[in-house]
């Protein structure tokens, strides 16, 4: 059995800028800053979601 988690093409960026957690066999970001700050940034500007693991 291989316990190694997969990584997206932009994993290094995710790791450098936020928390990375195991998710469905992948190492994925959970957040980059305070959740309230992220919520307001998406409401007032734009948000990006990495779906390359799908």
C-alpha distance matrix in Angstrom:
0.0 3.8 6.3 9.1 11.7 13.9 17.5 20.7 23.4 25.4 22.8 25.0 28.0 26.3 25.2 28.7 30.5 28.6 26.0 22.4 20.0 16.5 17.3 15.3 12.5 15.3 17.5 20.8 24.3 25.7 29.3 31.4 34.4 36.1 35.2 38.9 39.5 36.8 38.2 41.7 40.6 39.2 42.3 44.7 43.1 39.8 36.1 33.1 29.7 26.8 25.4 23.6 20.2 21.6
3.8 0.0 3.8 5.5 8.4 10.5 14.0 17.3 19.9 21.9 19.2 21.3 24.4 22.8 21.7 25.2 27.1 25.4 23.0 19.4 17.4 14.1 15.2 13.6 10.2 12.4 14.3 17.9 21.3 23.1 26.5 28.4 31.5 33.5 32.8 36.5 36.8 34.1 35.7 39.1 37.8 36.5 39.8 42.0 40.2 36.9 33.2 30.2 26.9 23.8 22.7 20.8 17.5 19.4
6.3 3.8 0.0 3.8 6.3 9.5 12.7 16.3 19.2 20.5 17.5 19.5 22.4 20.5 19.1 22.7 24.4 22.5 19.8 16.3 14.1 10.9 12.6 11.7 8.4 10.5 11.8 15.3 18.6 20.1 23.4 25.4 28.4 30.2 29.6 33.3 33.8 31.2 32.9 36.3 35.2 34.1 37.3 39.5 38.0 34.8 31.1 28.3 25.0 22.3 21.5 20.0 16.7 18.9
9.1 5.5 3.8 0.0 3.8 6.6 9.5 13.1 15.8 17.1 14.1 16.0 19.1 17.6 16.2 19.7 21.6 20.1 17.9 14.3 12.9 10.2 12.1 11.7 8.0 8.7 9.5 13.3 16.5 18.6 21.7 23.3 26.5 28.7 28.3 32.0 32.0 29.4 31.4 34.6 33.1 32.1 35.5 37.5 35.7 32.5 28.8 25.9 22.9 19.8 19.4 17.6 14.6 17.3
11.7 8.4 6.3 3.8 0.0 3.8 6.6 10.1 13.2 14.3 11.4 13.8 16.5 14.6 13.7 17.4 18.9 17.3 15.1 11.4 9.9 7.3 8.7 8.8 5.2 5.0 6.0 9.6 13.1 15.3 18.4 20.1 23.4 25.6 25.0 28.7 28.7 25.9 27.8 31.0 29.6 28.4 31.8 33.9 32.1 28.8 25.2 22.2 19.1 16.2 15.8 14.3 11.3 14.1
13.9 10.5 9.5 6.6 3.8 0.0 3.8 6.9 9.9 11.6 9.4 12.3 14.8 13.4 13.4 16.8 18.3 17.2 15.7 12.0 11.4 9.2 9.6 9.3 6.2 4.5 6.2 9.1 12.7 15.4 18.3 19.8 23.4 25.8 25.0 28.6 28.3 25.3 27.2 30.2 28.4 27.1 30.5 32.4 30.3 26.9 23.3 20.1 17.1 13.8 13.2 11.1 8.4 11.5
17.5 14.0 12.7 9.5 6.6 3.8 0.0 3.8 6.7 7.9 5.7 8.8 11.1 10.0 10.4 13.6 15.1 14.5 13.8 10.3 10.9 10.0 10.5 11.3 8.9 5.8 5.6 7.6 10.6 13.9 16.2 17.2 20.9 23.6 23.1 26.6 25.9 22.8 25.0 27.8 25.7 24.6 28.2 29.8 27.4 24.1 20.7 17.4 14.8 11.3 11.6 9.4 7.9 11.6
20.7 17.3 16.3 13.1 10.1 6.9 3.8 0.0 3.8 5.4 5.2 8.7 9.9 9.3 10.9 13.6 14.5 14.5 14.5 11.6 12.7 12.2 11.9 12.7 11.2 7.8 7.8 8.0 10.5 14.0 15.8 16.5 20.3 23.1 22.4 25.6 24.6 21.3 23.4 26.0 23.6 22.3 25.9 27.3 24.8 21.3 18.0 14.5 12.1 8.4 8.9 6.2 6.2 9.9
23.4 19.9 19.2 15.8 13.2 9.9 6.7 3.8 0.0 3.8 5.7 7.9 9.0 9.8 11.6 13.5 14.6 15.5 16.4 13.9 15.7 15.7 15.6 16.4 14.9 11.6 11.1 11.1 12.8 16.4 17.6 17.5 21.3 24.4 24.1 27.0 25.5 22.4 24.7 26.8 24.0 22.9 26.6 27.6 24.6 21.2 18.4 14.8 13.3 9.6 10.7 7.7 9.1 12.4
25.4 21.9 20.5 17.1 14.3 11.6 7.9 5.4 3.8 0.0 3.8 5.5 5.4 6.4 8.8 10.2 11.0 12.2 13.6 11.8 14.3 15.2 15.4 17.1 15.9 12.2 10.7 9.9 10.4 14.1 14.6 14.1 17.8 21.1 21.0 23.9 22.1 19.1 21.8 23.7 20.8 20.1 23.9 24.6 21.8 18.6 15.8 12.4 11.5 8.4 10.7 8.9 10.5 13.9
22.8 19.2 17.5 14.1 11.4 9.4 5.7 5.2 5.7 3.8 0.0 3.8 5.4 5.0 6.1 8.5 9.9 10.4 11.0 8.7 11.2 12.1 13.0 15.0 13.6 9.8 7.6 7.5 8.4 12.2 13.2 13.0 16.8 20.0 20.1 23.3 21.9 19.1 21.9 24.2 21.7 21.2 24.9 26.0 23.5 20.4 17.3 14.2 12.7 9.7 11.9 10.3 10.6 14.3
25.0 21.3 19.5 16.0 13.8 12.3 8.8 8.7 7.9 5.5 3.8 0.0 3.8 5.4 5.1 6.1 8.6 10.1 11.4 10.0 13.1 14.7 16.2 18.4 16.8 13.2 10.4 10.6 10.5 14.1 14.3 13.2 16.7 20.2 21.0 24.1 22.3 19.9 23.1 25.0 22.3 22.4 26.2 26.8 24.2 21.5 18.7 16.0 15.2 12.7 15.3 13.8 14.4 18.0
28.0 24.4 22.4 19.1 16.5 14.8 11.1 9.9 9.0 5.4 5.4 3.8 0.0 3.8 5.5 5.1 6.2 8.5 10.8 10.4 13.9 16.0 17.0 19.6 18.6 14.8 12.0 10.9 9.8 13.0 12.4 10.7 14.1 17.8 18.6 21.3 19.2 16.9 20.1 21.7 18.8 19.1 22.9 23.2 20.6 18.1 15.5 13.1 13.0 11.2 14.4 13.6 14.9 18.2
26.3 22.8 20.5 17.6 14.6 13.4 10.0 9.3 9.8 6.4 5.0 5.4 3.8 0.0 3.8 5.5 5.3 5.8 7.6 7.0 10.4 12.8 13.7 16.6 16.0 12.3 9.3 7.6 6.0 9.3 9.1 8.2 11.9 15.2 15.7 18.8 17.2 14.7 17.7 19.8 17.4 17.4 21.2 22.0 19.8 17.2 14.2 11.9 11.1 9.5 12.7 12.6 13.2 16.4
25.2 21.7 19.1 16.2 13.7 13.4 10.4 10.9 11.6 8.8 6.1 5.1 5.5 3.8 0.0 3.8 5.6 5.6 6.5 6.0 9.6 12.2 14.2 17.2 16.1 12.7 9.1 8.6 7.4 10.3 10.3 9.4 12.7 16.0 17.0 20.2 18.8 16.8 20.0 22.2 20.0 20.5 24.1 24.9 22.9 20.6 17.6 15.6 14.6 13.0 15.9 15.4 15.3 18.8
28.7 25.2 22.7 19.7 17.4 16.8 13.6 13.6 13.5 10.2 8.5 6.1 5.1 5.5 3.8 0.0 3.8 6.1 8.5 9.3 13.1 15.9 17.8 20.9 19.9 16.4 12.9 12.1 10.2 12.7 11.6 9.4 12.1 15.7 17.4 20.2 18.2 16.7 20.3 21.8 19.4 20.4 24.0 24.3 22.2 20.3 17.8 16.2 16.1 14.9 18.2 17.8 18.3 21.8
30.5 27.1 24.4 21.6 18.9 18.3 15.1 14.5 14.6 11.0 9.9 8.6 6.2 5.3 5.6 3.8 0.0 3.8 7.4 9.2 12.9 16.2 17.5 20.9 20.5 17.0 13.6 11.8 8.9 10.7 8.7 5.9 8.6 12.3 14.0 16.6 14.5 13.0 16.6 18.0 15.7 16.9 20.4 20.6 18.8 17.0 14.7 13.6 13.9 13.6 17.2 17.6 18.3 21.3
28.6 25.4 22.5 20.1 17.3 17.2 14.5 14.5 15.5 12.2 10.4 10.1 8.5 5.8 5.6 6.1 3.8 0.0 3.8 6.4 9.8 13.4 14.8 18.4 18.4 15.2 11.7 9.7 6.4 7.4 5.7 4.1 7.1 10.4 11.6 14.8 13.5 11.8 15.2 17.2 15.6 16.4 19.8 20.7 19.3 17.5 14.7 13.8 13.4 13.2 16.5 17.3 17.3 20.2
26.0 23.0 19.8 17.9 15.1 15.7 13.8 14.5 16.4 13.6 11.0 11.4 10.8 7.6 6.5 8.5 7.4 3.8 0.0 3.8 6.6 10.3 12.2 15.9 16.0 13.2 9.8 8.2 5.5 5.7 5.8 6.4 8.9 11.2 11.9 15.5 15.1 13.4 16.3 18.9 17.8 18.3 21.5 22.9 21.9 19.9 16.7 15.7 14.4 14.1 16.7 17.6 16.8 19.6
22.4 19.4 16.3 14.3 11.4 12.0 10.3 11.6 13.9 11.8 8.7 10.0 10.4 7.0 6.0 9.3 9.2 6.4 3.8 0.0 3.8 7.1 9.1 12.7 12.4 9.5 6.0 5.1 4.2 5.9 7.9 9.2 12.2 14.5 14.6 18.3 18.0 15.8 18.3 21.2 19.9 19.8 23.2 24.8 23.5 21.0 17.5 15.8 13.8 12.6 14.6 15.0 13.7 16.7
20.0 17.4 14.1 12.9 9.9 11.4 10.9 12.7 15.7 14.3 11.2 13.1 13.9 10.4 9.6 13.1 12.9 9.8 6.6 3.8 0.0 3.8 6.3 9.9 10.0 8.1 5.4 5.4 6.1 6.4 9.6 12.0 14.6 16.1 15.6 19.4 19.8 17.6 19.5 22.8 22.0 21.4 24.6 26.7 25.6 23.0 19.4 17.7 15.0 13.8 15.0 15.6 13.5 16.1
16.5 14.1 10.9 10.2 7.3 9.2 10.0 12.2 15.7 15.2 12.1 14.7 16.0 12.8 12.2 15.9 16.2 13.4 10.3 7.1 3.8 0.0 3.8 6.7 6.4 5.6 4.7 6.2 8.7 9.3 12.9 15.4 18.2 19.6 18.7 22.5 23.1 20.5 22.1 25.5 24.7 23.8 26.8 29.2 28.0 25.2 21.4 19.3 16.2 14.5 14.7 14.9 12.1 14.4
17.3 15.2 12.6 12.1 8.7 9.6 10.5 11.9 15.6 15.4 13.0 16.2 17.0 13.7 14.2 17.8 17.5 14.8 12.2 9.1 6.3 3.8 0.0 3.8 5.5 5.1 6.1 6.2 8.9 9.3 13.1 16.1 18.9 20.1 18.5 22.0 22.8 19.9 21.0 24.6 23.9 22.3 25.2 27.9 26.7 23.7 19.9 17.7 14.3 12.8 12.2 12.9 9.8 11.4
15.3 13.6 11.7 11.7 8.8 9.3 11.3 12.7 16.4 17.1 15.0 18.4 19.6 16.6 17.2 20.9 20.9 18.4 15.9 12.7 9.9 6.7 3.8 0.0 3.8 5.6 8.4 9.1 12.3 12.9 16.6 19.6 22.5 23.7 21.8 25.2 26.1 23.1 23.8 27.4 26.7 24.8 27.6 30.4 29.1 25.9 22.1 19.7 16.0 14.2 12.6 13.0 9.3 10.1
12.5 10.2 8.4 8.0 5.2 6.2 8.9 11.2 14.9 15.9 13.6 16.8 18.6 16.0 16.1 19.9 20.5 18.4 16.0 12.4 10.0 6.4 5.5 3.8 0.0 3.8 7.0 9.2 12.8 14.3 17.8 20.4 23.5 25.1 23.7 27.3 27.9 24.8 26.1 29.5 28.5 26.8 29.9 32.4 30.9 27.5 23.8 21.0 17.5 15.0 13.8 13.0 9.4 11.1
15.3 12.4 10.5 8.7 5.0 4.5 5.8 7.8 11.6 12.2 9.8 13.2 14.8 12.3 12.7 16.4 17.0 15.2 13.2 9.5 8.1 5.6 5.1 5.6 3.8 0.0 3.8 5.9 9.7 11.8 15.1 17.2 20.6 22.6 21.4 25.0 25.2 22.1 23.7 26.9 25.5 24.1 27.4 29.6 27.8 24.5 20.8 17.9 14.6 11.9 11.3 10.5 7.3 10.0
17.5 14.3 11.8 9.5 6.0 6.2 5.6 7.8 11.1 10.7 7.6 10.4 12.0 9.3 9.1 12.9 13.6 11.7 9.8 6.0 5.4 4.7 6.1 8.4 7.0 3.8 0.0 3.8 7.0 9.5 12.5 14.2 17.6 19.8 19.2 22.9 22.7 19.9 22.0 25.1 23.6 22.7 26.1 28.0 26.3 23.2 19.6 16.9 14.0 11.6 12.2 11.7 9.4 12.6
20.8 17.9 15.3 13.3 9.6 9.1 7.6 8.0 11.1 9.9 7.5 10.6 10.9 7.6 8.6 12.1 11.8 9.7 8.2 5.1 5.4 6.2 6.2 9.1 9.2 5.9 3.8 0.0 3.8 6.5 9.3 11.3 14.7 16.9 16.0 19.5 19.4 16.4 18.3 21.4 20.0 18.9 22.3 24.3 22.7 19.6 15.9 13.4 10.6 8.7 9.9 10.3 8.7 11.6
24.3 21.3 18.6 16.5 13.1 12.7 10.6 10.5 12.8 10.4 8.4 10.5 9.8 6.0 7.4 10.2 8.9 6.4 5.5 4.2 6.1 8.7 8.9 12.3 12.8 9.7 7.0 3.8 0.0 3.8 5.7 7.6 11.0 13.2 12.6 16.1 15.7 12.9 15.2 18.2 16.7 16.1 19.6 21.3 19.9 17.2 13.6 11.8 9.6 8.9 11.2 12.3 11.6 14.2
25.7 23.1 20.1 18.6 15.3 15.4 13.9 14.0 16.4 14.1 12.2 14.1 13.0 9.3 10.3 12.7 10.7 7.4 5.7 5.9 6.4 9.3 9.3 12.9 14.3 11.8 9.5 6.5 3.8 0.0 3.8 7.2 9.6 10.9 9.7 13.4 13.8 11.3 13.1 16.4 15.7 15.1 18.2 20.3 19.5 17.2 13.7 12.8 10.7 11.1 13.1 15.0 14.0 16.0
29.3 26.5 23.4 21.7 18.4 18.3 16.2 15.8 17.6 14.6 13.2 14.3 12.4 9.1 10.3 11.6 8.7 5.7 5.8 7.9 9.6 12.9 13.1 16.6 17.8 15.1 12.5 9.3 5.7 3.8 0.0 3.8 5.9 7.6 7.1 10.6 10.4 8.1 10.6 13.5 12.6 12.8 15.9 17.6 16.9 15.0 11.9 11.7 10.8 12.0 14.7 16.7 16.5 18.5
31.4 28.4 25.4 23.3 20.1 19.8 17.2 16.5 17.5 14.1 13.0 13.2 10.7 8.2 9.4 9.4 5.9 4.1 6.4 9.2 12.0 15.4 16.1 19.6 20.4 17.2 14.2 11.3 7.6 7.2 3.8 0.0 3.8 7.1 8.1 11.0 9.5 7.8 11.2 13.1 11.6 12.7 15.9 16.8 15.8 14.3 11.7 11.8 11.9 13.0 16.3 17.9 18.3 20.6
34.4 31.5 28.4 26.5 23.4 23.4 20.9 20.3 21.3 17.8 16.8 16.7 14.1 11.9 12.7 12.1 8.6 7.1 8.9 12.2 14.6 18.2 18.9 22.5 23.5 20.6 17.6 14.7 11.0 9.6 5.9 3.8 0.0 3.8 6.2 8.4 6.8 6.6 10.0 11.4 10.6 12.6 15.2 15.8 15.5 14.9 13.0 14.0 14.6 16.3 19.5 21.4 21.8 23.9
36.1 33.5 30.2 28.7 25.6 25.8 23.6 23.1 24.4 21.1 20.0 20.2 17.8 15.2 16.0 15.7 12.3 10.4 11.2 14.5 16.1 19.6 20.1 23.7 25.1 22.6 19.8 16.9 13.2 10.9 7.6 7.1 3.8 0.0 3.8 5.5 5.3 6.4 8.7 10.2 10.7 12.6 14.5 15.5 16.1 16.0 14.3 16.0 16.4 18.6 21.5 23.8 24.0 25.7
35.2 32.8 29.6 28.3 25.0 25.0 23.1 22.4 24.1 21.0 20.1 21.0 18.6 15.7 17.0 17.4 14.0 11.6 11.9 14.6 15.6 18.7 18.5 21.8 23.7 21.4 19.2 16.0 12.6 9.7 7.1 8.1 6.2 3.8 0.0 3.8 5.4 5.1 6.1 8.7 9.8 10.7 12.4 14.2 15.1 14.6 12.6 14.4 14.5 17.1 19.5 22.3 22.3 23.5
38.9 36.5 33.3 32.0 28.7 28.6 26.6 25.6 27.0 23.9 23.3 24.1 21.3 18.8 20.2 20.2 16.6 14.8 15.5 18.3 19.4 22.5 22.0 25.2 27.3 25.0 22.9 19.5 16.1 13.4 10.6 11.0 8.4 5.5 3.8 0.0 3.8 5.4 5.0 6.2 8.6 10.0 10.6 12.1 13.8 14.3 13.2 15.9 16.6 19.6 22.0 25.0 25.3 26.3
39.5 36.8 33.8 32.0 28.7 28.3 25.9 24.6 25.5 22.1 21.9 22.3 19.2 17.2 18.8 18.2 14.5 13.5 15.1 18.0 19.8 23.1 22.8 26.1 27.9 25.2 22.7 19.4 15.7 13.8 10.4 9.5 6.8 5.3 5.4 3.8 0.0 3.8 5.4 5.3 6.1 8.7 9.9 10.4 11.5 12.3 11.6 14.3 15.8 18.6 21.6 24.2 25.1 26.3
36.8 34.1 31.2 29.4 25.9 25.3 22.8 21.3 22.4 19.1 19.1 19.9 16.9 14.7 16.8 16.7 13.0 11.8 13.4 15.8 17.6 20.5 19.9 23.1 24.8 22.1 19.9 16.4 12.9 11.3 8.1 7.8 6.6 6.4 5.1 5.4 3.8 0.0 3.8 5.5 5.0 6.3 8.7 9.9 10.2 9.8 8.3 10.8 12.0 15.0 17.8 20.6 21.5 22.6
38.2 35.7 32.9 31.4 27.8 27.2 25.0 23.4 24.7 21.8 21.9 23.1 20.1 17.7 20.0 20.3 16.6 15.2 16.3 18.3 19.5 22.1 21.0 23.8 26.1 23.7 22.0 18.3 15.2 13.1 10.6 11.2 10.0 8.7 6.1 5.0 5.4 3.8 0.0 3.8 5.5 5.4 6.3 8.7 10.0 9.9 8.9 11.9 12.9 16.4 18.6 21.8 22.6 23.2
41.7 39.1 36.3 34.6 31.0 30.2 27.8 26.0 26.8 23.7 24.2 25.0 21.7 19.8 22.2 21.8 18.0 17.2 18.9 21.2 22.8 25.5 24.6 27.4 29.5 26.9 25.1 21.4 18.2 16.4 13.5 13.1 11.4 10.2 8.7 6.2 5.3 5.5 3.8 0.0 3.8 5.4 5.0 5.9 8.1 9.5 9.9 13.4 15.3 18.8 21.3 24.4 25.6 26.1
40.6 37.8 35.2 33.1 29.6 28.4 25.7 23.6 24.0 20.8 21.7 22.3 18.8 17.4 20.0 19.4 15.7 15.6 17.8 19.9 22.0 24.7 23.9 26.7 28.5 25.5 23.6 20.0 16.7 15.7 12.6 11.6 10.6 10.7 9.8 8.6 6.1 5.0 5.5 3.8 0.0 3.8 5.5 5.2 5.5 6.5 7.2 10.7 13.2 16.5 19.3 22.1 23.7 24.5
39.2 36.5 34.1 32.1 28.4 27.1 24.6 22.3 22.9 20.1 21.2 22.4 19.1 17.4 20.5 20.4 16.9 16.4 18.3 19.8 21.4 23.8 22.3 24.8 26.8 24.1 22.7 18.9 16.1 15.1 12.8 12.7 12.6 12.6 10.7 10.0 8.7 6.3 5.4 5.4 3.8 0.0 3.8 5.6 5.3 4.7 4.9 8.6 10.8 14.5 16.8 19.9 21.5 21.9
42.3 39.8 37.3 35.5 31.8 30.5 28.2 25.9 26.6 23.9 24.9 26.2 22.9 21.2 24.1 24.0 20.4 19.8 21.5 23.2 24.6 26.8 25.2 27.6 29.9 27.4 26.1 22.3 19.6 18.2 15.9 15.9 15.2 14.5 12.4 10.6 9.9 8.7 6.3 5.0 5.5 3.8 0.0 3.8 5.9 7.0 8.3 12.0 14.2 17.9 19.9 23.2 24.7 24.7
44.7 42.0 39.5 37.5 33.9 32.4 29.8 27.3 27.6 24.6 26.0 26.8 23.2 22.0 24.9 24.3 20.6 20.7 22.9 24.8 26.7 29.2 27.9 30.4 32.4 29.6 28.0 24.3 21.3 20.3 17.6 16.8 15.8 15.5 14.2 12.1 10.4 9.9 8.7 5.9 5.2 5.6 3.8 0.0 3.8 6.9 9.5 13.2 16.1 19.6 21.9 24.9 26.8 27.1
43.1 40.2 38.0 35.7 32.1 30.3 27.4 24.8 24.6 21.8 23.5 24.2 20.6 19.8 22.9 22.2 18.8 19.3 21.9 23.5 25.6 28.0 26.7 29.1 30.9 27.8 26.3 22.7 19.9 19.5 16.9 15.8 15.5 16.1 15.1 13.8 11.5 10.2 10.0 8.1 5.5 5.3 5.9 3.8 0.0 3.8 7.2 10.6 13.9 17.2 19.7 22.3 24.6 25.1
39.8 36.9 34.8 32.5 28.8 26.9 24.1 21.3 21.2 18.6 20.4 21.5 18.1 17.2 20.6 20.3 17.0 17.5 19.9 21.0 23.0 25.2 23.7 25.9 27.5 24.5 23.2 19.6 17.2 17.2 15.0 14.3 14.9 16.0 14.6 14.3 12.3 9.8 9.9 9.5 6.5 4.7 7.0 6.9 3.8 0.0 3.8 6.9 10.3 13.5 15.9 18.6 20.9 21.3
36.1 33.2 31.1 28.8 25.2 23.3 20.7 18.0 18.4 15.8 17.3 18.7 15.5 14.2 17.6 17.8 14.7 14.7 16.7 17.5 19.4 21.4 19.9 22.1 23.8 20.8 19.6 15.9 13.6 13.7 11.9 11.7 13.0 14.3 12.6 13.2 11.6 8.3 8.9 9.9 7.2 4.9 8.3 9.5 7.2 3.8 0.0 3.8 6.8 10.2 12.7 15.5 17.5 18.1
33.1 30.2 28.3 25.9 22.2 20.1 17.4 14.5 14.8 12.4 14.2 16.0 13.1 11.9 15.6 16.2 13.6 13.8 15.7 15.8 17.7 19.3 17.7 19.7 21.0 17.9 16.9 13.4 11.8 12.8 11.7 11.8 14.0 16.0 14.4 15.9 14.3 10.8 11.9 13.4 10.7 8.6 12.0 13.2 10.6 6.9 3.8 0.0 3.8 6.6 9.4 11.8 14.1 14.9
29.7 26.9 25.0 22.9 19.1 17.1 14.8 12.1 13.3 11.5 12.7 15.2 13.0 11.1 14.6 16.1 13.9 13.4 14.4 13.8 15.0 16.2 14.3 16.0 17.5 14.6 14.0 10.6 9.6 10.7 10.8 11.9 14.6 16.4 14.5 16.6 15.8 12.0 12.9 15.3 13.2 10.8 14.2 16.1 13.9 10.3 6.8 3.8 0.0 3.8 6.1 9.1 10.8 11.5
26.8 23.8 22.3 19.8 16.2 13.8 11.3 8.4 9.6 8.4 9.7 12.7 11.2 9.5 13.0 14.9 13.6 13.2 14.1 12.6 13.8 14.5 12.8 14.2 15.0 11.9 11.6 8.7 8.9 11.1 12.0 13.0 16.3 18.6 17.1 19.6 18.6 15.0 16.4 18.8 16.5 14.5 17.9 19.6 17.2 13.5 10.2 6.6 3.8 0.0 3.8 5.7 7.6 9.1
25.4 22.7 21.5 19.4 15.8 13.2 11.6 8.9 10.7 10.7 11.9 15.3 14.4 12.7 15.9 18.2 17.2 16.5 16.7 14.6 15.0 14.7 12.2 12.6 13.8 11.3 12.2 9.9 11.2 13.1 14.7 16.3 19.5 21.5 19.5 22.0 21.6 17.8 18.6 21.3 19.3 16.8 19.9 21.9 19.7 15.9 12.7 9.4 6.1 3.8 0.0 3.8 5.4 5.6
23.6 20.8 20.0 17.6 14.3 11.1 9.4 6.2 7.7 8.9 10.3 13.8 13.6 12.6 15.4 17.8 17.6 17.3 17.6 15.0 15.6 14.9 12.9 13.0 13.0 10.5 11.7 10.3 12.3 15.0 16.7 17.9 21.4 23.8 22.3 25.0 24.2 20.6 21.8 24.4 22.1 19.9 23.2 24.9 22.3 18.6 15.5 11.8 9.1 5.7 3.8 0.0 3.8 5.4
20.2 17.5 16.7 14.6 11.3 8.4 7.9 6.2 9.1 10.5 10.6 14.4 14.9 13.2 15.3 18.3 18.3 17.3 16.8 13.7 13.5 12.1 9.8 9.3 9.4 7.3 9.4 8.7 11.6 14.0 16.5 18.3 21.8 24.0 22.3 25.3 25.1 21.5 22.6 25.6 23.7 21.5 24.7 26.8 24.6 20.9 17.5 14.1 10.8 7.6 5.4 3.8 0.0 3.8
21.6 19.4 18.9 17.3 14.1 11.5 11.6 9.9 12.4 13.9 14.3 18.0 18.2 16.4 18.8 21.8 21.3 20.2 19.6 16.7 16.1 14.4 11.4 10.1 11.1 10.0 12.6 11.6 14.2 16.0 18.5 20.6 23.9 25.7 23.5 26.3 26.3 22.6 23.2 26.1 24.5 21.9 24.7 27.1 25.1 21.3 18.1 14.9 11.5 9.1 5.6 5.4 3.8 0.0
